[in-house]
């Protein structure tokens, strides 16, 4: 069973059911964390299960918290435990952003990340910290440092789509997202130099 997650090759429109399940687990787990570290942990966890991810979780539904804690896959009560309980009954081929965002711990960034990189011809923007910084630097869009929520997310997403399409009318949104993420990740955050403390 091939379910390995590779952040640099995250777009795949032909995933099997098991691969789609693994990708959603990763998408939820990675929010606010480093992709390579989380992908390594998720890959190890999934390979240890020896079954399709959702089949394993369904057969261990009363042990999901114990499983997540055993793999240090937090935050537990606010994201991973309720999300794992909810997704195992979801149709991952037809679920909408609204369906995904109805799950505790899943916001607009995670829902868009999952759909954008698993279905062709989607037009949406994954406003993680890397893309927010990219939009500030390359498109001069005033963005917050952290992912917004609610109406602010939707307004910023609409503005980003307008500006990006004005420069690149034939943009592939999944490629745009992945390329911007890799570019900004390689640059790293620009930090202010530390001031010398006088003794």
Backbone as a chain_set.jsonl record, in Angstrom:
{"seq": "XXXXXXXXXXXXXXXXXXXXXXXXXXXXXXXXXXXXXXXXXXXXXXXXXXXXXXXXXXXXXXXXXXXXXXXXXXXXXXXXXXXXXXXXXXXXXXXXXXXXXXXXXXXXXXXXXXXXXXXXXXXXXXXXXXXXXXXXXXXXXXXXXXXXXXXXXXXXXXXXXXXXXXXXXXXXXXXXXXXXXXXXXXXXXXXXXXXXXXX", "coords": {"N": [[0.851, -1.188, 0.0], [0.764, 2.067, -1.048], [1.295, 5.023, 0.437], [2.883, 7.15, 0.929], [3.813, 10.428, 1.84], [5.082, 13.224, 0.195], [6.22, 16.308, 0.555], [7.323, 18.099, -1.397], [6.322, 17.127, -3.732], [3.531, 17.287, -3.761], [1.164, 17.607, -5.187], [-1.257, 15.657, -6.692], [-3.463, 14.276, -8.804], [-4.471, 11.806, -9.144], [-4.759, 10.071, -7.013], [-5.113, 7.065, -5.111], [-7.817, 5.721, -3.08], [-6.722, 5.153, -0.551], [-4.358, 6.677, -0.63], [-5.439, 9.223, -0.81], [-6.722, 9.406, 1.649], [-4.473, 9.315, 3.338], [-3.252, 11.692, 2.543], [-5.112, 13.629, 3.416], [-4.979, 13.262, 6.185], [-2.335, 14.075, 6.595], [-2.581, 16.758, 5.697], [-4.177, 17.88, 7.675], [-2.624, 17.432, 9.952], [-0.296, 18.918, 9.44], [-0.776, 21.628, 9.635], [0.412, 24.734, 10.559], [2.921, 23.765, 11.134], [6.225, 22.367, 10.398], [6.616, 21.092, 7.191], [8.295, 18.92, 6.266], [9.132, 17.613, 8.613], [6.658, 16.833, 9.698], [5.625, 15.252, 7.616], [7.401, 13.087, 7.64], [6.822, 11.969, 10.151], [4.069, 11.378, 9.856], [4.203, 9.569, 7.688], [5.614, 7.43, 8.895], [3.822, 6.73, 10.921], [1.522, 5.939, 9.431], [2.543, 3.79, 7.923], [3.018, 1.976, 9.924], [0.518, 1.11, 10.599], [-0.462, -0.794, 8.811], [-2.752, -1.076, 7.276], [-5.42, 0.322, 5.262], [-5.654, 3.806, 5.836], [-8.173, 4.949, 6.846], [-9.653, 2.642, 7.35], [-8.158, 1.507, 9.4], [-8.4, 3.511, 11.385], [-11.187, 3.483, 11.762], [-11.571, 0.911, 12.809], [-10.321, 1.252, 15.17], [-11.645, 3.214, 16.549], [-12.34, 3.964, 19.176], [-9.873, 4.349, 20.238], [-8.554, 6.481, 19.165], [-7.571, 8.88, 20.296], [-5.539, 7.901, 21.948], [-3.873, 6.788, 19.999], [-3.089, 9.085, 18.514], [-1.763, 10.524, 20.516], [0.258, 8.728, 21.128], [1.844, 8.905, 18.876], [2.631, 11.46, 19.114], [1.095, 13.409, 17.822], [-0.105, 16.09, 17.904], [-1.97, 19.267, 17.931], [-4.117, 17.728, 20.336], [-6.948, 17.559, 21.559], [-8.014, 19.849, 20.355], [-7.641, 19.596, 17.641], [-6.505, 17.115, 16.237], [-7.733, 14.726, 17.346], [-10.654, 15.156, 17.28], [-10.814, 15.702, 14.522], [-9.811, 13.37, 13.226], [-11.765, 11.552, 14.018], [-13.955, 12.593, 12.642], [-13.303, 12.697, 9.852], [-13.165, 10.086, 8.913], [-15.617, 9.219, 8.099], [-16.222, 10.562, 5.839], [-16.755, 11.467, 2.388], [-14.135, 11.664, 0.427], [-13.751, 12.319, -2.207], [-15.734, 13.979, -3.06], [-16.209, 15.902, -1.132], [-16.652, 19.253, 0.07], [-15.116, 22.539, 0.553], [-16.575, 23.674, 2.607], [-17.673, 21.388, 3.844], [-15.339, 20.196, 4.856], [-14.432, 22.256, 6.533], [-16.311, 22.206, 8.481], [-15.424, 20.506, 10.322], [-13.941, 20.215, 13.464], [-10.969, 21.931, 14.04], [-10.182, 22.143, 11.423], [-9.577, 24.543, 9.07], [-9.998, 27.227, 6.6], [-7.549, 27.307, 5.207], [-6.466, 24.684, 5.413], [-8.556, 23.149, 4.267], [-8.556, 24.091, 1.636], [-5.946, 23.482, 0.839], [-6.028, 20.673, 0.803], [-8.041, 20.133, -1.179], [-7.136, 21.608, -3.438], [-4.712, 20.363, -4.119], [-5.453, 17.804, -4.759], [-7.441, 17.635, -6.643], [-8.113, 18.335, -10.039], [-8.041, 21.496, -11.842], [-8.937, 23.37, -9.931], [-9.64, 26.503, -8.406], [-8.275, 28.284, -6.064], [-6.78, 29.698, -3.091], [-4.165, 28.923, -0.948], [-3.642, 30.185, 1.964], [-1.117, 30.158, 3.631], [1.671, 30.878, 5.886], [3.893, 31.117, 4.228], [2.876, 31.679, 1.651], [1.506, 34.024, 2.187], [3.641, 35.729, 2.762], [4.91, 35.648, 0.273], [2.958, 36.865, -1.338], [3.018, 39.427, -0.266], [5.618, 40.25, -0.961], [5.916, 39.804, -3.766], [3.556, 40.634, -5.018], [2.759, 42.869, -3.758], [0.663, 42.921, -1.952], [-1.138, 43.743, 0.888], [-0.758, 41.818, 3.548], [-1.547, 39.788, 6.442], [0.695, 38.533, 9.019], [0.114, 36.008, 9.892], [-2.111, 33.267, 9.057], [-5.288, 34.372, 8.118], [-8.802, 34.239, 9.158], [-12.258, 33.319, 8.497], [-14.249, 35.935, 7.071], [-12.163, 37.659, 6.44], [-10.212, 35.935, 5.42], [-11.497, 35.045, 3.06], [-11.842, 37.483, 1.657], [-9.18, 38.282, 1.277], [-8.231, 36.123, -0.192], [-9.782, 36.434, -2.543], [-8.794, 38.896, -3.47], [-6.111, 38.185, -3.932], [-6.418, 36.254, -5.963], [-7.454, 37.862, -8.043], [-5.252, 39.644, -8.498], [-3.144, 37.887, -9.116], [-4.125, 36.519, -11.386], [-4.272, 38.686, -13.116], [-1.616, 39.13, -13.74], [-0.882, 36.623, -14.653], [-2.798, 35.037, -16.588], [-3.313, 32.328, -17.235], [-2.824, 30.737, -15.042], [-1.901, 27.862, -13.181], [-3.27, 26.824, -10.341], [-2.53, 25.011, -8.325], [0.154, 24.468, -8.995], [1.168, 27.064, -8.757], [0.825, 27.522, -6.0], [2.469, 25.489, -4.865], [4.995, 26.124, -5.962], [5.413, 28.741, -4.957], [5.432, 28.192, -2.224], [7.719, 26.516, -2.032], [9.721, 28.272, -2.892], [9.609, 30.399, -0.965], [10.034, 28.983, 1.354], [12.638, 28.121, 0.948], [13.967, 30.52, 1.063], [13.537, 31.312, 3.646], [12.532, 32.915, 6.734], [13.055, 36.388, 6.949], [15.027, 37.729, 9.353], [15.337, 40.16, 11.937], [18.469, 41.627, 12.765], [20.144, 40.665, 15.764], [20.454, 42.805, 18.525], [23.447, 43.996, 19.971], [24.096, 43.432, 23.33], [24.96, 45.746, 25.716], [27.506, 45.571, 28.142]], "CA": [[0.0, 0.0, 0.0], [1.606, 3.254, -1.189], [0.628, 6.213, 0.96], [3.926, 8.073, 1.368], [3.633, 11.855, 1.581], [6.297, 13.96, -0.154], [5.758, 17.7, 0.446], [7.766, 18.765, -2.625], [5.545, 16.57, -4.849], [2.258, 17.087, -3.061], [0.014, 17.61, -6.103], [-1.515, 14.381, -7.357], [-4.892, 14.197, -9.098], [-4.827, 10.409, -9.397], [-4.52, 9.29, -5.8], [-6.049, 6.0, -4.731], [-8.558, 6.082, -1.863], [-5.795, 5.117, 0.58], [-3.46, 7.838, -0.749], [-6.242, 10.413, -0.5], [-6.892, 9.4, 3.101], [-3.179, 9.688, 3.922], [-3.018, 13.104, 2.261], [-5.937, 14.453, 4.293], [-4.391, 13.184, 7.532], [-1.173, 14.968, 6.565], [-3.04, 18.15, 5.559], [-4.66, 18.325, 8.986], [-1.511, 17.394, 10.914], [0.795, 19.842, 9.114], [-1.164, 23.034, 9.832], [1.236, 25.473, 11.508], [4.151, 23.026, 11.455], [7.147, 22.184, 9.28], [6.104, 20.011, 6.347], [9.156, 17.739, 6.197], [9.082, 16.9, 9.899], [5.336, 16.209, 9.852], [5.465, 14.175, 6.627], [8.163, 11.939, 8.133], [6.065, 11.372, 11.26], [2.83, 10.8, 9.305], [4.572, 8.384, 6.907], [5.934, 6.342, 9.827], [2.585, 6.317, 11.589], [0.654, 5.214, 8.501], [3.141, 2.501, 7.541], [2.909, 1.066, 11.074], [-0.858, 0.64, 10.74], [-0.641, -2.013, 8.023], [-4.091, -1.123, 6.677], [-5.835, 1.62, 4.73], [-5.747, 4.689, 7.005], [-9.503, 5.091, 7.443], [-10.04, 1.337, 7.884], [-7.474, 1.371, 10.685], [-9.009, 4.427, 12.353], [-12.547, 3.011, 12.071], [-11.498, -0.273, 13.677], [-9.76, 1.694, 16.455], [-12.309, 4.501, 16.803], [-12.299, 4.311, 20.604], [-8.475, 4.529, 20.652], [-7.935, 7.504, 18.321], [-6.768, 9.795, 21.109], [-4.344, 7.161, 22.366], [-3.007, 6.666, 18.813], [-2.514, 10.401, 18.21], [-0.81, 10.857, 21.576], [1.393, 7.813, 20.987], [2.697, 9.414, 17.79], [2.852, 12.897, 19.382], [0.444, 14.062, 16.695], [-1.005, 17.091, 18.475], [-2.743, 19.335, 19.171], [-5.006, 16.582, 20.419], [-8.385, 17.846, 21.709], [-8.453, 20.954, 19.505], [-7.543, 19.31, 16.207], [-6.29, 15.788, 15.671], [-8.694, 13.704, 17.772], [-11.964, 15.353, 16.642], [-10.709, 15.636, 13.057], [-9.693, 11.969, 12.801], [-13.088, 10.938, 14.201], [-14.913, 13.111, 11.649], [-12.961, 12.464, 8.437], [-13.275, 8.683, 8.493], [-16.957, 8.987, 7.537], [-16.406, 11.569, 4.795], [-16.424, 11.116, 1.005], [-13.03, 12.568, 0.104], [-13.76, 12.676, -3.632], [-16.759, 14.99, -3.342], [-16.394, 16.859, -0.041], [-16.398, 20.653, -0.275], [-14.389, 23.265, 1.601], [-17.511, 23.826, 3.735], [-17.723, 20.097, 4.539], [-14.095, 20.033, 5.604], [-14.329, 23.284, 7.568], [-17.26, 21.9, 9.558], [-14.695, 19.637, 11.251], [-13.152, 20.948, 14.45], [-9.535, 21.916, 13.766], [-9.933, 22.334, 9.988], [-9.957, 25.876, 8.623], [-9.976, 27.44, 5.156], [-6.235, 26.978, 4.641], [-6.354, 23.225, 5.315], [-9.548, 22.635, 3.309], [-8.096, 24.445, 0.291], [-4.731, 22.71, 0.577], [-6.43, 19.314, 0.44], [-8.774, 20.098, -2.448], [-6.299, 22.141, -4.524], [-3.648, 19.434, -4.516], [-5.971, 16.469, -5.051], [-8.44, 17.7, -7.714], [-7.662, 19.239, -11.104], [-8.801, 22.683, -12.267], [-9.496, 24.119, -8.808], [-9.133, 27.871, -8.281], [-8.317, 28.704, -4.673], [-5.467, 30.096, -2.6], [-3.833, 28.369, 0.364], [-2.975, 31.322, 2.602], [-0.237, 29.843, 4.745], [2.61, 31.976, 6.125], [4.788, 31.243, 3.074], [2.182, 32.363, 0.562], [1.239, 35.399, 2.626], [4.884, 36.479, 2.571], [5.112, 35.75, -1.171], [2.02, 37.874, -1.852], [3.539, 40.745, 0.157], [6.852, 40.585, -1.67], [5.82, 39.763, -5.231], [2.33, 41.255, -5.525], [2.528, 44.079, -2.959], [-0.623, 42.817, -1.272], [-0.996, 43.894, 2.333], [-1.226, 40.58, 4.162], [-1.119, 39.597, 7.836], [1.82, 37.591, 9.188], [-0.455, 34.683, 10.119], [-3.301, 32.963, 8.266], [-6.537, 34.932, 8.651], [-9.942, 33.313, 9.134], [-13.557, 33.912, 8.182], [-14.403, 36.867, 5.948], [-10.834, 38.2, 6.09], [-9.58, 34.948, 4.544], [-12.173, 35.063, 1.762], [-11.528, 38.75, 0.993], [-7.771, 38.253, 0.873], [-8.144, 35.129, -1.261], [-10.346, 37.042, -3.753], [-7.839, 39.895, -3.95], [-4.946, 37.466, -4.454], [-6.802, 35.655, -7.246], [-7.518, 38.95, -9.036], [-3.91, 40.165, -8.795], [-2.338, 36.828, -9.747], [-4.654, 36.3, -12.742], [-3.933, 39.854, -13.94], [-0.24, 38.918, -14.205], [-0.75, 35.296, -15.257], [-4.187, 34.588, -16.806], [-3.431, 30.873, -17.373], [-2.168, 30.151, -13.878], [-2.318, 26.6, -12.574], [-3.258, 27.25, -8.942], [-1.752, 24.06, -7.522], [1.571, 24.736, -9.285], [1.493, 28.364, -8.172], [0.927, 27.342, -4.556], [3.642, 24.679, -4.54], [6.204, 26.872, -6.312], [5.574, 29.846, -4.001], [5.807, 27.581, -0.941], [9.113, 26.058, -2.089], [10.578, 29.455, -2.984], [9.651, 31.123, 0.297], [10.64, 28.091, 2.347], [14.09, 28.107, 0.734], [14.493, 31.823, 1.488], [13.419, 31.426, 5.096], [12.063, 34.208, 7.243], [14.074, 37.395, 7.176], [15.005, 38.106, 10.763], [16.073, 41.361, 12.297], [19.692, 41.261, 13.49], [20.089, 40.844, 17.212], [21.227, 43.942, 19.015], [24.459, 43.654, 20.982], [23.775, 43.947, 24.658], [26.137, 46.364, 26.352], [27.758, 44.997, 29.47]], "C": [[0.892, 1.245, 0.0], [0.842, 4.48, -0.695], [1.637, 7.293, 1.33], [3.662, 9.509, 0.909], [4.987, 12.481, 1.304], [5.902, 15.411, -0.378], [6.146, 18.394, -0.853], [7.041, 18.245, -3.866], [4.128, 16.281, -4.355], [1.052, 17.019, -3.999], [-0.102, 16.265, -6.803], [-3.023, 14.251, -7.54], [-5.37, 12.762, -9.293], [-4.573, 9.529, -8.179], [-5.561, 8.179, -5.661], [-6.815, 6.474, -3.487], [-7.616, 6.147, -0.662], [-4.841, 6.318, 0.556], [-4.181, 9.139, -0.416], [-6.457, 10.527, 1.011], [-5.604, 9.843, 3.798], [-2.915, 11.173, 3.726], [-3.856, 13.997, 3.172], [-5.41, 14.422, 5.731], [-3.178, 14.104, 7.614], [-1.608, 16.431, 6.532], [-3.515, 18.707, 6.899], [-3.503, 18.418, 9.976], [-0.498, 18.506, 10.682], [0.48, 21.305, 9.399], [-0.317, 23.679, 10.935], [2.55, 24.81, 11.866], [5.029, 22.9, 10.212], [6.779, 20.927, 8.5], [6.975, 18.762, 6.36], [9.123, 16.935, 7.484], [7.755, 16.166, 10.057], [5.153, 15.068, 8.85], [6.21, 12.92, 7.072], [7.386, 11.203, 9.22], [4.793, 10.696, 10.754], [3.148, 9.537, 8.507], [4.883, 7.193, 7.808], [4.669, 5.808, 10.495], [1.735, 5.455, 10.649], [1.232, 3.854, 8.12], [3.049, 1.494, 8.688], [1.506, 0.464, 11.192], [-1.127, -0.63, 9.942], [-2.017, -2.178, 7.407], [-4.375, 0.243, 6.071], [-6.095, 2.544, 5.922], [-7.126, 4.762, 7.657], [-10.016, 3.765, 7.993], [-9.426, 1.145, 9.27], [-8.13, 2.252, 11.752], [-10.421, 3.986, 12.73], [-12.505, 1.828, 13.04], [-10.911, 0.058, 15.048], [-10.383, 3.009, 16.901], [-12.231, 4.912, 18.276], [-10.872, 4.521, 21.123], [-7.785, 5.66, 19.881], [-7.079, 8.472, 19.144], [-5.464, 9.137, 21.543], [-3.352, 7.045, 21.198], [-2.324, 7.995, 18.514], [-1.474, 10.801, 19.258], [0.442, 9.978, 21.479], [2.376, 8.274, 19.914], [3.006, 10.9, 17.973], [2.315, 13.764, 18.238], [-0.593, 15.056, 17.219], [-1.157, 18.285, 17.55], [-3.87, 18.29, 19.175], [-6.482, 16.961, 20.447], [-8.876, 18.904, 20.734], [-8.367, 20.642, 18.014], [-7.543, 17.828, 15.878], [-7.349, 14.762, 16.08], [-10.077, 13.945, 17.154], [-11.908, 15.244, 15.12], [-10.629, 14.203, 12.571], [-11.025, 11.247, 12.953], [-14.065, 11.359, 13.113], [-14.584, 12.691, 10.22], [-13.201, 11.029, 7.991], [-14.657, 8.334, 7.939], [-17.248, 9.923, 6.362], [-16.046, 11.003, 3.414], [-15.368, 12.102, 0.52], [-12.985, 12.977, -1.362], [-14.751, 13.798, -3.923], [-16.92, 16.046, -2.238], [-15.986, 18.263, -0.49], [-15.55, 21.295, 0.817], [-15.286, 23.418, 2.828], [-17.623, 22.533, 4.537], [-16.494, 19.924, 5.432], [-14.004, 21.016, 6.772], [-15.357, 23.111, 8.681], [-16.612, 21.007, 10.623], [-13.861, 20.492, 12.194], [-11.662, 20.796, 14.131], [-9.183, 22.089, 12.304], [-10.466, 23.7, 9.585], [-9.841, 26.009, 7.115], [-8.634, 27.1, 4.502], [-6.111, 25.476, 4.412], [-7.325, 22.665, 4.284], [-9.098, 22.906, 1.874], [-6.838, 23.673, -0.104], [-5.093, 21.309, 0.11], [-7.079, 19.274, -0.942], [-7.888, 20.539, -3.617], [-5.292, 21.116, -5.032], [-4.131, 18.008, -4.745], [-7.018, 16.447, -6.164], [-7.98, 18.692, -8.779], [-8.593, 20.443, -11.272], [-9.5, 23.424, -11.126], [-8.855, 25.505, -8.768], [-9.344, 28.323, -6.845], [-6.898, 28.989, -4.21], [-5.289, 29.595, -1.173], [-2.995, 29.412, 1.107], [-2.203, 30.899, 3.855], [0.796, 30.958, 4.883], [3.556, 32.191, 4.943], [4.114, 32.022, 1.946], [1.837, 33.799, 0.94], [2.479, 36.271, 2.41], [5.164, 36.679, 1.08], [4.206, 36.827, -1.774], [2.46, 39.285, -1.459], [4.707, 41.165, -0.725], [6.662, 40.713, -3.179], [4.617, 40.513, -5.795], [1.936, 42.507, -4.744], [1.128, 44.102, -2.331], [-0.364, 42.928, 0.225], [-1.606, 42.667, 2.999], [-0.799, 40.522, 5.624], [0.044, 38.609, 7.883], [1.326, 36.156, 9.35], [-1.724, 34.509, 9.283], [-4.548, 33.574, 8.896], [-7.644, 33.877, 8.626], [-11.189, 34.067, 8.691], [-13.553, 34.799, 6.954], [-13.064, 37.434, 5.502], [-10.093, 37.237, 5.164], [-10.176, 35.05, 3.138], [-11.866, 36.337, 0.983], [-10.096, 38.753, 0.464], [-7.552, 37.258, -0.26], [-8.653, 35.727, -2.579], [-9.393, 38.085, -4.332], [-6.613, 39.227, -4.565], [-5.259, 36.857, -5.823], [-6.846, 36.716, -8.335], [-6.121, 39.394, -9.46], [-3.058, 39.125, -9.543], [-2.81, 36.588, -11.181], [-4.351, 37.481, -13.653], [-2.529, 39.709, -14.515], [-0.09, 37.629, -15.004], [-2.134, 34.69, -15.467], [-4.358, 33.073, -16.857], [-2.812, 30.125, -16.201], [-2.773, 28.8, -13.506], [-2.166, 26.823, -11.074], [-2.484, 26.306, -8.041], [-0.259, 24.28, -7.74], [2.015, 26.049, -8.66], [1.727, 28.219, -6.674], [2.204, 26.602, -4.187], [4.933, 25.44, -4.823], [6.466, 28.015, -5.337], [6.016, 29.306, -2.645], [7.278, 27.177, -0.954], [10.079, 27.239, -2.142], [10.719, 30.14, -1.628], [10.251, 30.273, 1.417], [12.153, 28.09, 2.204], [14.728, 29.424, 1.162], [14.504, 31.953, 3.0], [12.906, 32.796, 5.493], [13.243, 35.15, 7.384], [13.948, 37.858, 8.623], [15.793, 39.383, 10.98], [17.331, 40.948, 13.033], [19.535, 41.526, 14.984], [20.961, 42.036, 17.603], [22.225, 43.443, 20.051], [24.061, 44.268, 22.307], [25.044, 44.529, 25.254], [26.277, 45.829, 27.766], [28.098, 46.098, 30.446]], "O": [[1.676, 1.456, 0.926], [-0.126, 4.919, -1.316], [1.27, 8.267, 1.988], [3.333, 9.761, -0.25], [5.931, 12.301, 2.073], [5.304, 15.725, -1.407], [5.373, 19.202, -1.366], [7.132, 18.85, -4.934], [3.608, 15.176, -4.514], [0.028, 16.435, -3.645], [0.848, 15.795, -7.429], [-3.77, 14.132, -6.568], [-6.546, 12.531, -9.577], [-4.208, 8.362, -8.321], [-6.722, 8.336, -6.039], [-6.488, 7.514, -2.914], [-7.694, 7.072, 0.146], [-4.551, 6.905, 1.598], [-3.602, 10.044, 0.185], [-6.382, 11.618, 1.575], [-5.64, 10.646, 4.73], [-2.414, 11.842, 4.629], [-3.364, 15.018, 3.653], [-5.4, 15.447, 6.411], [-3.014, 14.831, 8.594], [-1.06, 17.255, 7.264], [-3.278, 19.873, 7.213], [-3.415, 19.374, 10.747], [0.105, 18.992, 11.639], [1.385, 22.138, 9.404], [-0.326, 23.235, 12.083], [3.228, 25.24, 12.799], [4.624, 23.278, 9.113], [6.646, 19.843, 9.068], [6.452, 17.652, 6.456], [9.088, 15.705, 7.448], [7.725, 15.016, 10.495], [4.588, 14.03, 9.194], [5.708, 11.81, 6.902], [7.299, 9.975, 9.213], [4.47, 9.582, 11.165], [2.44, 8.537, 8.631], [4.465, 6.071, 7.52], [4.474, 4.599, 10.616], [1.284, 4.374, 11.028], [0.495, 2.875, 8.007], [3.005, 0.288, 8.447], [1.331, -0.581, 11.82], [-1.938, -1.458, 10.356], [-2.412, -3.289, 7.052], [-3.657, 1.208, 6.333], [-6.69, 2.12, 6.912], [-7.242, 4.65, 8.877], [-10.735, 3.75, 8.991], [-10.091, 0.679, 10.195], [-8.384, 1.808, 12.872], [-10.814, 4.101, 13.891], [-13.304, 1.751, 13.973], [-10.989, -0.748, 15.974], [-9.729, 3.823, 17.554], [-12.071, 6.094, 18.579], [-10.675, 4.831, 22.298], [-6.562, 5.785, 19.937], [-5.982, 8.839, 18.724], [-4.405, 9.763, 21.502], [-2.143, 7.186, 21.386], [-1.116, 8.032, 18.285], [-0.427, 11.352, 18.919], [1.554, 10.446, 21.722], [3.583, 8.062, 20.028], [3.579, 11.527, 17.082], [2.966, 14.694, 17.762], [-1.795, 14.889, 17.009], [-0.537, 18.319, 16.487], [-4.485, 18.015, 18.145], [-7.199, 16.72, 19.476], [-10.036, 18.868, 20.322], [-8.96, 21.353, 17.203], [-8.504, 17.334, 15.289], [-7.816, 13.999, 15.234], [-10.634, 13.026, 16.554], [-12.849, 14.75, 14.498], [-11.302, 13.843, 11.605], [-11.381, 10.421, 12.113], [-14.915, 10.568, 12.704], [-15.489, 12.363, 9.452], [-13.42, 10.782, 6.805], [-14.839, 7.258, 7.368], [-18.397, 10.055, 5.943], [-15.148, 10.17, 3.289], [-15.684, 13.256, 0.234], [-12.249, 13.897, -1.721], [-14.619, 14.494, -4.929], [-17.695, 16.988, -2.401], [-15.093, 18.43, -1.321], [-15.294, 20.695, 1.86], [-14.815, 23.306, 3.96], [-17.664, 22.568, 5.767], [-16.601, 19.557, 6.602], [-13.557, 20.659, 7.862], [-15.286, 23.789, 9.707], [-17.185, 20.783, 11.689], [-13.152, 21.395, 11.752], [-11.159, 19.684, 13.973], [-8.003, 22.176, 11.965], [-11.654, 23.984, 9.736], [-9.61, 25.019, 6.42], [-8.602, 26.65, 3.357], [-5.696, 25.043, 3.337], [-6.951, 21.79, 3.502], [-9.243, 22.05, 1.001], [-6.693, 23.261, -1.255], [-4.532, 20.812, -0.867], [-6.697, 18.458, -1.781], [-7.896, 19.904, -4.671], [-5.05, 21.016, -6.235], [-3.318, 17.098, -4.909], [-7.444, 15.373, -6.589], [-7.506, 19.778, -8.447], [-9.764, 20.407, -10.896], [-10.545, 24.039, -11.338], [-7.67, 25.658, -9.063], [-10.45, 28.698, -6.456], [-5.931, 28.577, -4.851], [-6.139, 29.811, -0.308], [-1.786, 29.508, 0.899], [-2.579, 31.232, 4.979], [0.801, 31.892, 4.081], [3.976, 33.318, 4.683], [4.717, 32.92, 1.359], [1.876, 34.691, 0.093], [2.381, 37.403, 1.937], [5.603, 37.753, 0.669], [4.642, 37.607, -2.622], [2.293, 40.228, -2.232], [4.771, 42.308, -1.18], [7.194, 41.636, -3.796], [4.658, 40.977, -6.935], [0.913, 43.129, -5.028], [0.504, 45.154, -2.198], [0.533, 42.273, 0.756], [-2.825, 42.499, 3.011], [0.197, 41.137, 6.006], [0.335, 37.932, 6.896], [2.024, 35.206, 8.995], [-2.333, 35.49, 8.855], [-4.839, 33.33, 10.067], [-7.447, 32.765, 8.135], [-11.174, 35.288, 8.532], [-12.944, 34.477, 5.934], [-12.854, 37.665, 4.311], [-9.42, 37.67, 4.229], [-9.446, 35.133, 2.151], [-11.65, 36.28, -0.228], [-9.841, 39.178, -0.663], [-6.777, 37.519, -1.181], [-8.023, 35.546, -3.621], [-9.205, 38.15, -5.547], [-6.13, 39.662, -5.61], [-4.442, 36.943, -6.74], [-6.334, 36.499, -9.432], [-5.842, 39.508, -10.653], [-2.342, 39.461, -10.486], [-1.991, 36.466, -12.091], [-4.188, 37.292, -14.858], [-2.276, 40.118, -15.648], [0.729, 37.549, -15.92], [-2.604, 33.918, -14.631], [-5.442, 32.573, -16.555], [-2.33, 29.004, -16.36], [-3.991, 28.622, -13.516], [-1.049, 26.993, -10.586], [-1.845, 26.75, -7.088], [0.514, 24.279, -6.781], [3.107, 26.139, -8.098], [2.711, 28.731, -6.141], [2.939, 27.032, -3.299], [5.862, 25.408, -4.016], [7.607, 28.238, -4.933], [6.877, 29.895, -1.991], [8.007, 27.459, -0.003], [11.135, 27.209, -1.509], [11.833, 30.428, -1.192], [10.9, 30.798, 2.322], [12.877, 28.062, 3.199], [15.887, 29.452, 1.576], [15.368, 32.618, 3.57], [12.858, 33.718, 4.679], [14.303, 34.763, 7.877], [12.891, 38.32, 9.052], [16.782, 39.649, 10.297], [17.292, 40.022, 13.844], [18.882, 42.482, 15.401], [22.055, 42.232, 17.073], [21.912, 42.596, 20.888], [23.736, 45.452, 22.398], [26.083, 43.869, 25.287], [25.293, 45.659, 28.486], [28.345, 45.827, 31.621]]}, "num_chains": 1, "name": "protein.A"}
